[in-house]
Amino acid sequence: MRNSFNENHSENVEKVEQTLNHLSEDKKQDILSNFESFKDYLGDKVIKGKKLGLTEEQLAKSAEMVAGYLARYEEPKNREEKLLQELWKAGDVKERGMLAHMLVKLVN
């Protein structure tokens, strides 16, 4: 059962990374240019996830995957993103999960 979870998690992470990698640089720039744009983008994805029937936990897991991608591959474009990146890097797995839950609540 645990192996199945790890495989599904790896597949989901890969899907998130593929989706984000396929965004044009202009689109990424639009999303990350200011914190309000980032919140709007994340909020839109949360709304779509809810319409698909995702639970709060699933939404937070998705936000966690996006945050992990951003922390690894994107430079923060403003102070808020820099703070989020620093919090992400300083946190352990549990704390990152809590931060992801808070991000979902913030845009909800």
Residue, then its C-alpha position, 0 to 999 in steps of 0.5 A: m500500500r505504501n509503495s502505491f502511495n509513493e508511485n501515485h505521489s511521484e506521478n502527481v509531482e511529475k504531472v505538476e512539474q510538466t504542467l508548470n514547465h509547459l507554461s510560457e515564460d510570459k505566462k509565468q512572468d504574469i503569474l509571478s510578477n506580483f503577489e496578487s497575480f500569484k494569489d489569483y492564479l492559485g485561487d483559480k486553480v483551487i476553484k477548479g479543483k473544488k469543482l472537480g471534487l477535490t478535498e481540502e487535503q488534495l488541494a493542499k497537496s497540489a499547492e504543496m507540489v506547486a510550492g515545491y516546484l517554485a522553490r526549486y526552479e523559480e526565482p522569487k519576483n517580489r518580497e512576498e514570494k521571497l518570504l514564502q520561499e524562505l519559509w518553505k526552505a526552512g520548514d520540514v515536511k509537516e510544516r510545508g504541509m501546513l504552509a500549503h494548507m494556509l496558502v489554500k485558505l488564503v486564496n479561498 
